[in-house]
Amino acid sequence: MQRKRRNERGLTLVELIVAFSVMLILTTMAVPLARARVAAERRKELMSALREMRSAIDRYKDNCDQAYFGPPKQGTDCYPESLEQLVEGVKLAQSADGKKMKFLRRIPLDPFTNNREWGLRSDQDENTSTSWGGQNVFDVYTKSQDKDADGKPYSEW
């Protein structure tokens, strides 16, 4: 028989099983928390993107109503024709050198669909419409089918 050495180190099978069980329990608790944090961050990014674009649309409307761009195109009701128009800018009517006024640096990324394509509504469309009439851009929404914790679709935010 061999004598067991006192300075020998290692874990028994029971100790390994207990350690892995504890790690498994901690991991199963951490995953839902991480998912909730990611979802909360996406909601926050969505609200920020929607606020930024809606504010740009409102600024465009205010400037158009004050005739900074000259007479508005018929049917637009002084709303932009597209989101790209807010990025590219609009020539000022009183500017001799063709100066443009821009309202967005870029179209924000939709955190739920991971692209820059947003649902659009014109002022002639219904509030919950999912098809764009094409006359102007009165409002934007995410094309995601996901819902918040209350069951409300993010597309209705």
Stockholm file with secondary structure:
# STOCKHOLM 1.0

chainA/1-157         MQRKRRNERGLTLVELIVAFSVMLILTTMAVPLARARVAAERRKELMSALREMRSAIDRYKDNCDQAYFGPPKQGTDCYPESLEQLVEGVKLAQSADGKKMKFLRRIPLDPFTNNREWGLRSDQDENTSTSWGGQNVFDVYTKSQDKDADGKPYSEW
#=GR chainA/1-157 SS CCCCCTTCCCCCHHHHHHHHHHHHHHHHHHHHHHHHHHHHHHHHHHHHHHHHHHHHHHHHHHHHHTTTTSSCCTTSTTSCSCHHHHHHCEECTTCTTCCEECSCSSCCCCTTTSSSCCEEECTTSCTTCSSCCSSCCCEEECCCCCBCTTSCBGGGC
#=GC SS_cons         CCCCCTTCCCCCHHHHHHHHHHHHHHHHHHHHHHHHHHHHHHHHHHHHHHHHHHHHHHHHHHHHHTTTTSSCCTTSTTSCSCHHHHHHCEECTTCTTCCEECSCSSCCCCTTTSSSCCEEECTTSCTTCSSCCSSCCCEEECCCCCBCTTSCBGGGC
//
